[in-house]
């Protein structure tokens, strides 16, 4: 099989897994739905193997990449890089979720089906070579996540989260589609390479349509990436949705959205005439996200809400690489996105493991003494917080460093300063958690033993967060080979 | 290779604390640190012989990162100080008397690794990684083992230090882009060609970014806001390391990074930094005079002396740089001893109020003798180690600015005043504490006199104070080895 075939195989396997799960769900009796987790896991693992094989077989060489299905699907190193991130993420979530669902009494087959469907959506988004493929991917991802957010049906907050996400997400999709329509009107094509070529020639009359369209697409994607000022849904949804779902969507949706930003904006809309227009806007979005997210997180008492605001600030950092628009920015973004995935999954993973049977374990004060009750989990939580704060030698630090350098290289000194201010503020709330974890609890609480498989998943994320920081070369080289520029 | 081992030995010991029984904790830490001390001495000997140890390994070449470590005279003298102070700090730790001794010991060792890493790193990202690594253990120690408002103290220290770290990171990124050599090595970053950003030279901006970080760590007046609270909350063994070694990373940063990378900007801003240092000397001295609490007196004494060291470094004269480097070692030794003595008194007598601690010398002759020696060395009595660096710094300051020399001299006179007052207040006069309070009815627990565990900590420090004072030539030759290169960079224009 050629590398591109292997890459395509990963997507096909995931799609097939959805079908298999749908069928299996009909035959697995209620009460034993946890059996679907290993089935889904096997499919994801197979796809992951195919994706890794594709990355290892030299897909980064330009002539090996393919655009398939009449120019709608690009199987290139960039797509495979993100496929690996998403598949690994899904695998970890599949390790984490079953025990949680069991404990909360919502062990249902739909969870696994929807999870893999969302995964297929993410993978479609990053390989999209046409505006329509992007839209289909986003909708597949979003619709699955609307339902997953409301999965704790007995809890009002979870229902509220699902409804809010649905309404605001639908709104965002509207913006996105309208923007795509305008871009189509301005350029006469939905194919990304064609749009890019038309924009580079800068045919004057229709440029205004394209520019307005680009602006609206930016709004739609910024919603998905939870960048300010389109972030308002984030804290409520993260607070109400089940913790493993948040672990999945906080990473998956954001990474997929920023990946689309990279492919669509940096490459397709990257012509000098359009770049100068949207990069200022997106720079403002990034700056506002970094500041609003950091300031918003300061006063949160709820861990999931705090992480939601931190995710808004992180969206700002992630967009820095897009705004830089150069190769360093692209490579830095790829690195940071993968690093962000490990540490954010880890943080929500710990929250998942600590969840009790009747409620989420999400007050920050509830972490008091965790470092002594569960030394392992406490240390991991501290590690993820330090990584999110960008403290060396974690992957979070290296990621921040690479996008900083890219932004400075692109000449946006002011934006780098905003990032610095935001990072300084963010240290306060991240390290407050670390200190809480290691402050002895007044009255020692009885701790339920965390499940093995879930702990292993979080431990793997911890090992990656630290290992990729100490040995950044592995991931950096892969990111360099997967860059679109 | 041996430099890497020097970093690894205490690190391995730190990891091993998780598994070891608490009664072997101290032995484990001592072995790790002992190896580190031995290697530091080897590094110093090599540097003195003109062949400094260097080690290079690939890290992430694609991203421009190199694992390069080296130890010139200044680095290796501080490496010895780091390992030495760590050794006595570990001796001053009593795992059997504390809760969570494993965590404490691991953090102490980690801090040592971090400081050693900063001292040998030749790649700015490596430097930064270790720079941040130093902070974490002290945050944990202050927040978990501290006294008083420990969480507030830890957060304040964190916020100050992190602000500095971030400006440093921006400076590093700027230089990386400007140098265009796709490498974070200090020698490559030094090749940067500067431009202007919003009307100001990027060289000056980058220098200020570094200077801000290093000034906070030192701390230089007026960036000292975190210091008093953090030092007060910090338990004695950790404080010995924090005040004795970690504070030196500030002036060291100026020496190794800020001045080395932008000598031109350093020359332009030298006047400003010298003025701040001189003001800091007097400010610290006046604050020390005002304190009733013995620990806080020593804290402001340390602030004043650190500003003195920085004065020498930023004077950019050969004498000032050498004096600053020598004084870093001396101050490290003396301040560790001072804090140990104050901590010892507090632990035994339950107070560090100068009003309540009076006339102890009758009951504690050995303590009085050692304290006297340390106090005299601290205020710069010729023949003891404090004098050597002080004289050189004064000479360097004289060459740069006479009015600032007068300010610094005023600080020295005040130093004599508050140091002697501290000593006399505690040791001489009529005792306020009853004889049984000082000597104790239970001699094993409450006697304020030094026993052999305390002497094991203090005697090595006192011996260094006497030895360096009597024969400073080797230390001077060692630091001159490193300072010489920087002086050439400064005089060579840049």
Interface residues (C-beta under 8 A of the other chain):
Chain A: X372 X386 X391 X392 X393 X397 X398 X401 X402 X404 X405 X408 X409 X413 X416 X417 X420 X423 X424 X427 X428 X431 X432 X434 X435 X438 X439 X440 X471 X472 X473 X476 X477 X480
Chain B: X58 X59 X60 X61 X62 X63 X65 X100 X125 X128 X129 X132 X133 X136 X139 X140 X143 X144 X151 X154 X155 X158 X159 X162 X163 X166 X167 X169 X170 X173 X174 X176 X177 X197 X198
